[in-house]
Amino acid sequence: MKRFTNPLIAASLGFGLAAFANVAAATPVDLSESSPSLMLVSGSSFDDVFSFTLTQTADVTIGGNSSAFSIDLGSMGTLSIPAVAFSGNYSFKAADNSSFSMTGMTYSTSPSQDSFSFAVDNLSPNTYLFEVKGAASGGSPMLKALSGSGTVPGVGAYGVAYASTVPEPGEWAMMLAGLGMIGAVVRRRLGG
């Protein structure tokens, strides 16, 4: 179980979960910009949508993992965030609803339902949407107290990461800049 000790972050997380109980994600989370992403779940179930954009054909893998963790709130106590359970109901489509090849597609949910994996080979350039569903069955006494009603159906958190096997243009530029810097350091050390 992971522990977070920053009280400001912990309090924000706790109040955020209590305030947004039973609210579904309104817009897709862009995995191209922020992978991995931490998703906070409040309510008895969740249905989250993630997006990513490919600029060239690539093999893609999306994975999710959930594990319980706690946040030390100092004198306020400890906020426990339980793991979520992935239902195994996933959907994958192009954002513009165009058809595409799903060569070599595989997906799986672990027997304990605390992780999932989705992969597809030779995915063509486009923006894609990936939907994941599951349940947050755990409760948190502290969040129940913060909600004022004494009940919070379920809370949890999970992480999602996206990986493309073909480097995007920005990654190529960073890689070339890094190689250039290494070359400059080597040249300087050799006295050239």
C-alpha positions in Angstrom: 0.0 0.0 0.0 1.5 3.4 -1.0 1.4 6.3 1.4 1.4 10.0 0.4 2.5 12.4 3.1 2.0 15.8 1.6 -1.0 17.2 3.6 -2.0 19.8 1.0 -2.2 17.3 -1.8 -3.9 14.8 0.5 -6.5 17.2 1.6 -7.2 18.4 -1.9 -7.5 14.7 -3.1 -9.9 13.9 -0.2 -12.1 17.0 -0.7 -12.1 16.4 -4.4 -13.3 12.9 -4.1 -16.0 13.9 -1.7 -17.1 16.8 -3.8 -17.3 14.9 -7.0 -19.2 11.8 -5.9 -21.2 10.1 -8.7 -19.9 12.4 -11.4 -18.7 10.8 -14.6 -15.8 12.1 -16.7 -17.3 14.6 -19.2 -14.5 14.6 -21.7 -11.9 12.0 -22.7 -8.6 12.1 -20.9 -5.9 12.6 -23.5 -3.2 9.9 -23.0 -1.0 11.5 -25.7 -0.4 14.5 -23.4 -0.4 12.9 -20.0 0.5 9.2 -19.8 0.4 7.7 -17.3 -2.8 9.3 -15.9 -4.2 8.8 -12.3 -7.9 8.4 -12.3 -9.9 9.0 -9.1 -13.2 7.2 -8.8 -16.1 8.1 -6.6 -19.4 6.3 -6.9 -20.4 2.7 -7.1 -19.2 2.4 -10.8 -17.1 4.2 -13.3 -17.1 4.6 -17.1 -14.0 6.5 -18.3 -12.9 7.4 -21.8 -9.3 8.0 -22.9 -8.1 9.4 -26.2 -4.8 9.3 -28.0 -3.6 10.4 -31.5 -1.2 8.6 -33.8 0.5 10.5 -36.6 1.9 7.3 -38.2 1.1 3.6 -38.1 2.1 2.0 -34.8 1.6 -0.9 -32.4 -0.3 0.4 -29.4 -0.6 -0.9 -25.8 -2.8 0.5 -23.1 -2.7 -0.8 -19.6 -4.4 0.0 -16.3 -3.6 -1.0 -12.7 -5.3 -0.3 -9.4 -3.9 -0.7 -6.0 -5.0 0.6 -2.6 -3.0 3.5 -1.1 -3.4 5.8 1.9 -2.7 9.5 2.4 -1.4 10.7 5.8 -3.3 13.9 6.7 -1.3 14.5 9.8 -3.5 15.3 12.8 -6.6 14.8 10.7 -5.9 11.1 10.3 -5.3 8.8 7.3 -7.3 8.8 4.1 -7.5 5.3 2.7 -8.2 4.9 -1.1 -9.1 1.3 -2.0 -8.4 -0.4 -5.3 -11.1 -0.5 -8.0 -12.3 -3.6 -9.9 -12.2 -3.5 -13.7 -15.2 -5.2 -15.2 -13.6 -6.4 -18.5 -16.0 -4.2 -20.5 -13.8 -2.2 -22.9 -14.6 -0.4 -26.1 -12.1 0.9 -28.7 -13.0 3.1 -31.7 -11.8 5.9 -34.0 -12.9 9.3 -32.8 -14.3 10.1 -36.2 -16.1 6.6 -36.3 -14.1 5.6 -39.4 -13.3 1.9 -39.8 -9.8 0.6 -39.2 -7.9 -2.7 -39.0 -7.5 -4.2 -35.5 -4.8 -6.7 -36.5 -3.4 -8.7 -33.5 -5.8 -7.1 -31.0 -5.6 -8.6 -27.5 -7.2 -7.6 -24.2 -7.3 -9.1 -20.8 -8.3 -8.4 -17.3 -6.4 -10.0 -14.4 -8.2 -12.7 -12.4 -8.3 -10.4 -9.4 -9.7 -7.6 -11.7 -7.1 -5.1 -10.5 -5.4 -4.6 -13.9 -6.1 -4.8 -17.6 -4.1 -4.8 -20.8 -5.2 -3.9 -24.3 -3.0 -4.1 -27.4 -3.4 -3.7 -31.2 -0.9 -4.0 -34.0 -0.4 -1.7 -37.0 -2.9 0.9 -36.0 -3.2 3.6 -38.7 -2.9 7.3 -38.0 -6.0 8.8 -36.4 -7.4 9.8 -33.0 -8.8 6.9 -31.0 -11.0 6.5 -28.0 -10.6 3.8 -25.4 -13.4 3.2 -22.8 -12.9 1.3 -19.6 -15.6 0.4 -17.0 -15.5 -1.0 -13.5 -16.6 -0.7 -9.9 -15.4 1.1 -6.8 -16.7 -1.0 -4.0 -14.5 0.3 -1.2 -15.6 3.0 1.2 -13.6 5.5 3.2 -14.8 6.5 6.7 -13.1 9.9 6.3 -14.8 10.6 3.0 -18.1 9.6 4.4 -17.6 12.1 7.2 -16.5 14.8 4.7 -19.5 14.3 2.5 -21.9 15.3 5.3 -24.4 12.6 4.4 -22.4 9.9 6.0 -22.4 7.8 2.9 -20.1 7.5 -0.1 -21.0 4.5 -2.3 -17.4 3.7 -3.2 -14.1 5.3 -3.8 -11.0 4.2 -5.5 -8.1 5.1 -7.9 -6.4 3.6 -10.8 -3.6 4.5 -13.3 -3.7 4.2 -17.0 -0.7 4.3 -19.4 -0.4 4.4 -23.1 2.6 3.3 -25.2 3.2 3.5 -28.9 6.1 1.4 -30.4 6.9 4.0 -33.1 8.4 7.3 -31.8 6.3 10.4 -32.5 8.1 13.3 -34.3 8.6 15.2 -31.0 10.3 12.1 -29.5 12.6 11.9 -32.5 13.6 15.5 -32.1 14.3 15.0 -28.4 16.3 11.8 -29.1 18.4 13.6 -31.8 19.0 16.6 -29.5 20.1 14.2 -26.7 22.5 12.4 -29.1 23.9 15.8 -30.2 24.5 16.8 -26.6 26.2 13.5 -25.9 28.4 14.0 -28.9 29.3 17.6 -27.8 30.3 16.3 -24.3 32.5 13.5 -25.8 34.1 15.9 -28.2 34.9 18.4 -25.4 36.3 15.6 -23.2 38.6 14.4 -26.0 39.9 18.0 -26.4 38.5 18.4 -30.0 
